Amino acid sequence: MNPLIPGVWDVVWSMVWIAALVLAVVAMVTLLRTKAALGPAATALWALAIIFIPLLGAFVWLMSSRRLRRTEARRRRTAARAEAA
């Protein structure tokens, strides 16, 4: 085998790590965009989880942030309806 050509598993693991890096970056961006909804301590803890446990922390944050965004949207709709009435 040619040592200059990477093996199949080298390519696969490189793709996995690139995907994990992209997932962590997306999670950090969404975390920083929604920090007003969280307190500073919660934001810091989520950031640490995303940094030190990239795959698990980012995945859990993205799943829980969807729920947080839905709850905020529901709260805004309820407040708008109460204000209109």
Secondary structure, 3 states (H helix, E strand, C coil): CCCCCCCHHHHHHHHHHHHHHHHHHHHHHHHHHCCCCCCHHHHHHHHHHHHHCHHHHHHHHHHHHHHHHHHHHHHHHHHHHHHHC
